[in-house]
Amino acid sequence: MLLLPVAVFFPLFWAIAPSRPIAALVAAGYFLAASRGLPQGVANFYATDIWPGLLLWLMASASFVIVHAVFWTKPYGEQACGRKDATRALRYLIVIVLMALPPFGITGWAHPLTAAGVLFPGWGWGGLSATVILLVVMTGRKRQIAAAILVGLYVWSATNWTSPKLAPGWMAVDLKQGGNLGRDGSLAYQRDLIDTVRKAAEAREDVRVAVLPESALGFWTPTVARVWREGLRGSNLTVIAGAAVIDSRGYDNVMVALSADATEVLYRERMPVPGSMWQPWLRWTGKGGGARAKFFGNPVAEVNGIRIAPSICYEQLIVWPVLQSLLHSPEVIVAVGNGWWTQNTSIVAIQKASVSAWARLFGLPVVMSFNT
């Protein structure tokens, strides 16, 4: 978590690269190092060898590398005029925006902006703006000043760091069901899950909302909804859980809210995992199928009168979903994931660090629930 500010040095190395190919290699090295868990994760997911994962790893880096190569400019001497400094700064500012938004931002993992939560905890949009300034200044002749400020901020943050606060009355229920999570369509599975949640909530008297991981409920059907309403009868508990809503054209990866009185689809994922979930070419060819991407849809939801910023799995690795949610002034960040396939990788740890960084930047409580 506290090493996130190291990413702020990346634009410095990109800017001083002596040629465009070297700048591309610098970008590739940064991206591939940050996403190093992907080859093993793909091998786990598809139960295959490492080679498909290595190929996907390289393909995923393409947009990051291409954008940084295209906007790189030739290094200049220390006596160069301020206009060249401004040009380089503007080019890197464009890079920041492009890698934060679709389409390039779809694989905009490890964005240096995430460091804002460590450097400027509690500063909100002001801290985000200050981080942008630091990143841009790193590309110019004032980089020594930016580096000194960065080191000072890092030391201050490291010595005063506190983890994001927990939302009062909320509880995360982590599961360890591996790849079996949500694949058992039986009513017995749903009742066992209800029993698990109720026992966990009863152990803490103040719990009003419990959060389950992505895909915990499997397919979302009227029968599943009815079983949960009956199972929660007699309690004031609201449960947020992951599920899939399927129709003839594909499916939505969702969070649902369940209580004794009502059930509803709370949130539809804006950016499912490209390739394994989001497969737009199926729709282009008329075949249908795959998870739908809402991109800029439903950035916030409301649970028991509390506005939440929802985030499912892959969205925790990229920038625009969380920033779009934060524009709507949520009161709690709710992040869920199903990381069974990330065994022996750092992927879940990176997801949690990213969520924690955004929560600290805006001073928000956070609830994270994962299946491993």
Secondary structure by P-SEA (a helix, b strand, c coil): ccccccccaaaaaaaacccaaaaaaaaaaaaaaaacaaaaaaaaaacccaaaaaaaaaaaaaaaaaaaaaaccccccccccaaaaaaaaaaaaaaaaaaacccccccccccccccccccccccaaaaaaaaaaaaaaaaccaaaaaaaaaaaaaaaaaaacccccccccbbbbbbcccccccccccaaaaaaaaaaaaaaaaacccccbbbbcccccccccaaaaaaaaaaaccccbbbbbbbbbbcccccccbbbbbccccccccccccccccccccccccccccccccbbbccccccccccccbbbbcccaaaaaccaaaaaaaaacccbbbbbbbcccccccaaaaaaaaaaaaaaaaabbbbbbbbcc
